């Protein structure tokens, strides 16, 4: 579409391939290698196609700002700084997170195919989009994929009024004989900060159980939530698991933990420094490993076919909704006016005009 004819409507349908090309052009204009730009652009647009806009193209202004300010490097991959049998540590040196995530997932899968299980820890990393993307990459190679990351402190301990740990995401994907890997991908807060930022940009309120103001009291104002804290999912359960993930990611990699991870939308000259963990478990060595994908598919079908509560149109197995959304979108993304304007501005800051390219 073109914005030349007048005001941009509130929501715009855009061809995914064209959007990917435009996003890649912005990265290339900033000095990112073309092959790397294509990888990052593809992952961002895939999040849009799967209905996870909070991890999609809306991130571009922040990515561009950080590249221009030097807190995100133009490297294609990180350095392997420790390699002991099936335990590997990568120093990402602040490269775009999608690039080092692909690197880590590939290494984890290859090592697991040789040794059964492999763990790759990444330090000095940057935002990588959806954790499920990389768990799926591992699962598509016949391994169980487990991916997690820490973030800056965003959540208080139950009853607290101080952010102690991030809403650290964890994703687990299982190889399946069905149409899609069975997966769970979740941040450990009641919602993602990206969704709150989308609400703020749209001038909308948020549910009262999503976040708290800086004083620890629930808020429906997304701007107060951005300045405050996210509520842990399931209270102490979500907080406890997030706390452990923080230590696993930062502790095993020798990277940042807790407040050592800096705000993603903070000082753009200061590296983000998150830590990530990629685990691959090859199913083949197990006695029933060959049958595992089929058993996974059978159980997923059991969920999908289960009896529905009154008023429920469809029951989804884990991973099925993302797959179904991607199929239903049929190669087209729906972008908000705020996201589209942000993308145009990101292009302008990179020195290119993309306003008439979508």
C-alpha positions as CSV (number, residue, x, y, z in Angstrom):
1,X,0.0,0.0,0.0
2,X,1.0,3.6,-0.3
3,X,0.4,6.4,2.2
4,X,0.7,9.1,-0.5
5,X,-3.1,9.5,-1.1
6,X,-3.9,10.8,2.4
7,X,-4.3,9.6,5.9
8,X,-3.2,6.1,6.8
9,X,-6.2,4.0,8.0
10,X,-6.0,2.7,11.6
11,X,-5.1,-0.8,10.3
12,X,-3.3,-1.7,7.1
13,X,-2.9,-5.0,5.3
14,X,0.5,-5.4,3.9
15,X,2.1,-8.2,1.7
16,X,4.5,-10.1,4.0
17,X,7.1,-10.6,1.4
18,X,7.1,-6.9,0.5
19,X,7.2,-6.0,4.2
20,X,10.2,-8.4,4.7
21,X,12.0,-6.7,1.8
22,X,11.4,-3.2,3.2
23,X,12.6,-4.2,6.7
24,X,15.7,-5.8,5.3
25,X,16.4,-2.7,3.2
26,X,16.4,-0.6,6.4
27,X,18.9,-2.9,8.0
28,X,21.1,-2.9,4.9
29,X,21.1,0.9,4.9
30,X,22.4,0.8,8.4
31,X,25.4,-1.4,7.4
32,X,24.0,-4.9,8.2
33,X,25.0,-7.6,5.7
34,X,22.3,-8.4,3.3
35,X,22.1,-12.1,4.3
36,X,21.8,-11.1,8.0
37,X,19.3,-8.4,7.3
38,X,17.1,-11.0,5.5
39,X,17.2,-13.3,8.5
40,X,16.2,-10.6,11.0
41,X,13.5,-9.2,8.8
42,X,12.0,-12.6,8.1
43,X,11.8,-13.4,11.9
44,X,10.2,-10.0,12.6
45,X,7.6,-10.4,9.9
46,X,6.9,-14.1,10.9
47,X,5.9,-12.8,14.3
48,X,3.4,-10.5,12.6
49,X,2.0,-13.4,10.6
50,X,1.6,-15.4,13.7
51,X,-0.3,-12.6,15.5
52,X,2.5,-11.7,17.9
53,X,2.8,-8.0,16.8
54,X,4.5,-7.1,20.1
55,X,7.5,-9.0,18.9
56,X,7.3,-7.9,15.3
57,X,7.8,-4.8,13.2
58,X,6.9,-2.4,16.0
59,X,10.4,-3.1,17.3
60,X,12.1,-1.5,14.3
61,X,12.4,2.1,15.7
62,X,14.1,0.8,18.8
63,X,16.4,-1.6,16.8
64,X,17.4,1.3,14.4
65,X,18.0,3.7,17.4
66,X,20.3,1.1,19.0
67,X,22.2,0.4,15.8
68,X,22.8,4.1,15.2
69,X,23.9,4.6,18.8
70,X,26.3,1.6,18.7
71,X,24.7,-0.5,21.4
72,X,23.8,-3.1,18.8
73,X,26.7,-4.3,16.7
74,X,26.8,-5.2,13.0
75,X,28.3,-8.6,13.6
76,X,26.9,-11.7,11.9
77,X,27.5,-14.0,14.8
78,X,29.0,-14.2,18.3
79,X,32.2,-15.7,19.4
80,X,32.4,-19.2,21.0
81,X,34.3,-18.5,24.2
82,X,33.8,-21.9,25.8
83,X,33.3,-25.3,24.2
84,X,33.4,-28.3,26.5
85,X,31.8,-31.4,25.1
86,X,28.0,-30.5,24.9
87,X,28.2,-27.3,26.9
88,X,28.9,-24.2,24.7
89,X,29.0,-20.5,25.6
90,X,28.7,-17.8,23.0
91,X,29.6,-14.1,23.6
92,X,27.2,-12.3,21.2
93,X,29.0,-9.0,21.5
94,X,25.6,-7.2,21.2
95,X,24.8,-8.5,17.7
96,X,21.2,-8.5,16.6
97,X,19.6,-11.2,18.7
98,X,18.0,-13.1,15.8
99,X,21.4,-13.8,14.3
100,X,23.0,-15.2,17.4
101,X,19.8,-17.1,18.2
102,X,20.0,-18.9,14.9
103,X,23.7,-19.5,15.5
104,X,23.0,-21.0,19.0
105,X,20.0,-23.1,17.8
106,X,22.1,-24.6,15.0
107,X,25.0,-25.5,17.2
108,X,22.7,-27.0,19.9
109,X,20.9,-29.1,17.3
110,X,24.1,-30.3,15.6
111,X,25.7,-31.2,18.9
112,X,22.6,-33.0,20.2
113,X,22.5,-35.1,17.0
114,X,26.0,-36.3,17.9
115,X,25.7,-36.6,21.7
116,X,22.0,-36.8,22.5
117,X,21.8,-33.4,24.3
118,X,23.5,-30.0,24.0
119,X,23.2,-26.7,25.9
120,X,24.3,-23.4,24.4
121,X,24.4,-20.4,26.7
122,X,24.7,-16.9,25.2
123,X,25.8,-13.7,27.0
124,X,26.0,-10.1,26.0
125,X,23.0,-10.8,23.8
126,X,20.3,-8.6,22.3
127,X,16.5,-9.0,22.0
128,X,15.7,-12.0,19.7
129,X,12.0,-11.7,19.1
130,X,9.9,-14.7,20.0
131,X,11.6,-17.5,21.9
132,X,9.3,-20.0,20.2
133,X,10.8,-19.3,16.8
134,X,14.1,-20.9,17.9
135,X,12.6,-23.7,19.9
136,X,10.7,-24.6,16.7
137,X,13.9,-24.5,14.6
138,X,15.3,-27.1,16.9
139,X,12.1,-29.2,16.9
140,X,12.0,-29.2,13.1
141,X,15.3,-31.1,13.2
142,X,13.8,-33.9,15.4
143,X,14.9,-32.6,18.7
144,X,13.1,-31.2,21.7
145,X,13.9,-27.5,21.7
146,X,14.0,-25.4,24.9
147,X,14.8,-21.7,24.7
148,X,14.8,-19.1,27.4
149,X,16.1,-15.6,28.0
150,X,16.3,-13.1,30.8
151,X,15.3,-9.5,30.6
152,X,15.8,-6.4,32.8
153,X,13.9,-6.6,36.1
154,X,10.2,-6.0,35.4
155,X,8.4,-8.0,38.1
156,X,8.2,-7.8,41.9
157,X,8.2,-10.7,44.2
158,X,4.7,-11.4,45.5
159,X,3.7,-8.6,47.8
160,X,6.7,-6.5,46.8
161,X,6.9,-3.1,45.2
162,X,10.4,-3.4,43.6
163,X,11.2,-5.0,40.3
164,X,13.5,-8.0,41.1
165,X,13.5,-10.2,38.0
166,X,12.4,-10.0,34.4
167,X,9.3,-11.6,32.8
168,X,11.8,-14.0,31.4
169,X,10.4,-16.0,28.5
170,X,10.6,-19.8,28.0
171,X,9.6,-21.8,25.0
172,X,9.5,-25.6,24.5
173,X,8.8,-27.2,21.2
174,X,8.3,-30.9,20.4
175,X,8.9,-32.6,17.1
176,X,5.5,-33.7,15.8
177,X,4.2,-35.8,12.9
178,X,1.4,-33.3,12.4
179,X,1.3,-30.0,10.5
180,X,3.2,-28.1,13.2
181,X,5.6,-28.6,16.1
182,X,3.7,-28.7,19.4
183,X,5.0,-25.8,21.4
184,X,4.5,-23.5,24.3
185,X,6.0,-20.0,24.3
186,X,5.4,-17.7,27.2
187,X,6.8,-14.8,29.1
188,X,6.3,-15.2,32.8
189,X,4.3,-12.0,33.3
190,X,0.6,-11.7,32.9
191,X,1.3,-10.1,29.5
192,X,4.2,-8.9,27.5
193,X,5.5,-5.4,27.8
194,X,5.3,-5.1,24.1
195,X,1.5,-5.4,24.3
196,X,1.4,-2.7,26.9
197,X,3.5,-0.5,24.6
198,X,1.0,-1.2,21.8
199,X,-1.9,-0.2,24.0
200,X,0.0,3.0,25.0
201,X,0.6,3.9,21.4
202,X,-3.1,3.3,20.6
203,X,-4.3,5.4,23.6
204,X,-6.0,2.3,25.1
205,X,-6.3,1.2,28.6
206,X,-5.1,-2.3,29.8
207,X,-6.7,-4.9,32.1
208,X,-6.0,-4.3,35.8
209,X,-4.3,-7.6,36.3
210,X,-1.6,-6.9,33.7
211,X,0.7,-4.5,35.5
212,X,1.3,-2.3,38.5
213,X,2.3,1.3,38.9
214,X,5.7,2.2,40.5
215,X,4.1,2.0,44.0
216,X,3.0,-1.7,43.5
217,X,-0.7,-0.9,43.0
218,X,-2.6,-2.3,40.0
219,X,-3.1,0.1,37.1
220,X,-5.1,0.2,33.9
221,X,-2.9,3.0,32.5
222,X,-0.3,1.6,30.1
223,X,2.0,4.6,30.5
224,X,2.0,4.1,34.3
225,X,2.6,0.4,33.7
226,X,5.6,1.2,31.5
227,X,7.0,3.3,34.3
228,X,6.1,0.6,36.8
229,X,6.1,-3.2,36.9
230,X,4.5,-6.2,35.2
231,X,2.4,-8.6,37.3
232,X,3.9,-12.2,37.4
233,X,1.7,-14.8,35.7
234,X,0.1,-17.0,38.4
235,X,1.7,-15.0,41.2
236,X,4.4,-16.8,43.0
237,X,4.6,-19.5,40.4
238,X,5.5,-17.1,37.6
239,X,7.8,-15.1,39.8
240,X,9.7,-18.3,41.0
241,X,10.2,-19.7,37.5
242,X,11.3,-16.3,36.1
243,X,13.8,-16.0,39.0
244,X,15.3,-19.4,38.1
245,X,15.5,-18.7,34.4
246,X,17.3,-15.5,35.1
247,X,20.0,-17.5,37.0
248,X,20.2,-20.2,34.4
249,X,20.7,-17.8,31.5
250,X,23.0,-15.4,33.2
251,X,24.7,-17.8,35.5
252,X,25.6,-20.5,33.0
253,X,26.8,-18.0,30.4
254,X,28.7,-15.9,32.8
255,X,26.6,-13.0,31.6
256,X,24.2,-10.4,33.1
257,X,21.7,-11.3,35.8
258,X,19.0,-9.1,37.3
259,X,19.6,-5.4,37.1
260,X,22.8,-6.1,35.1
261,X,20.5,-6.5,32.2
262,X,19.7,-2.9,31.0
263,X,16.3,-1.5,29.9
264,X,15.5,-2.4,26.3
265,X,13.9,1.0,25.8
266,X,16.4,2.8,28.0
267,X,19.7,4.5,27.0
268,X,20.3,3.5,23.4
269,X,24.0,3.9,23.8
270,X,24.1,1.3,26.6
271,X,24.1,-2.4,25.5
272,X,21.1,-4.5,26.6
273,X,23.3,-7.4,27.7
274,X,20.6,-10.1,28.2
275,X,21.5,-13.7,28.5
276,X,19.9,-16.7,26.7
277,X,19.9,-20.5,26.9
278,X,19.3,-23.0,24.1
279,X,18.8,-26.7,24.8
280,X,18.4,-29.4,22.3
281,X,17.4,-33.0,23.2
282,X,17.6,-35.5,20.4
283,X,14.7,-38.0,20.6
284,X,16.4,-40.7,18.5
285,X,18.5,-42.3,21.3
286,X,15.5,-43.0,23.4
287,X,13.9,-46.4,23.1
288,X,10.6,-44.9,21.8
289,X,12.2,-42.0,20.1
290,X,11.1,-42.9,16.6
291,X,7.5,-43.0,17.8
292,X,7.7,-39.8,19.7
293,X,6.6,-37.4,16.9
294,X,3.6,-39.5,16.2
295,X,2.6,-39.7,19.9
296,X,3.0,-35.9,20.1
297,X,0.7,-35.5,17.1
298,X,-1.9,-37.9,18.6
299,X,-2.1,-36.0,21.8
300,X,-2.3,-32.7,20.0
301,X,-5.2,-34.0,18.0
302,X,-6.8,-35.2,21.2
303,X,-6.7,-31.6,22.5
304,X,-8.1,-30.1,19.3
305,X,-11.0,-32.6,19.3
306,X,-11.8,-32.4,23.0
307,X,-15.3,-31.4,24.1
308,X,-15.9,-27.6,24.1
309,X,-17.4,-25.5,26.8
310,X,-20.6,-23.6,25.9
311,X,-19.8,-20.6,23.7
312,X,-16.3,-22.0,22.6
313,X,-15.9,-22.2,18.9
314,X,-12.5,-24.0,18.8
315,X,-10.1,-25.7,21.2
316,X,-6.4,-25.4,20.2
317,X,-3.5,-27.6,21.0
318,X,-0.3,-25.8,22.1
319,X,1.3,-24.3,18.9
320,X,-1.8,-24.8,16.8
321,X,-3.1,-21.2,17.1
322,X,0.1,-19.7,15.9
323,X,0.1,-22.1,13.0
324,X,-3.5,-21.4,12.2
325,X,-3.0,-17.7,12.4
326,X,-0.1,-17.9,10.0
327,X,-2.1,-20.0,7.6
328,X,-5.2,-17.7,7.8
329,X,-3.1,-14.6,7.2
330,X,-2.1,-16.1,3.8
331,X,1.1,-14.1,3.4
332,X,-0.4,-10.7,4.5
333,X,0.3,-8.8,7.7
334,X,-2.0,-6.4,9.5
335,X,-0.1,-3.4,10.8
336,X,-1.4,-0.6,13.0
337,X,-1.1,2.9,11.9
338,X,1.4,3.5,14.8
339,X,3.5,0.6,13.7
340,X,3.5,1.7,10.0
341,X,4.4,5.3,11.0
342,X,7.2,3.9,13.2
343,X,8.5,1.8,10.3
344,X,8.5,4.8,8.0
345,X,10.4,6.9,10.6
346,X,12.9,4.0,11.1
347,X,13.6,4.1,7.3
348,X,14.0,7.8,7.4
349,X,16.6,7.5,10.2
350,X,18.4,4.9,8.2
351,X,18.5,7.3,5.2
352,X,15.9,5.7,3.0
353,X,12.3,6.5,2.0
354,X,10.1,3.5,2.4
355,X,6.7,5.3,2.6
356,X,5.7,4.3,-0.9
357,X,7.1,0.8,-0.8
358,X,4.3,-1.0,1.1
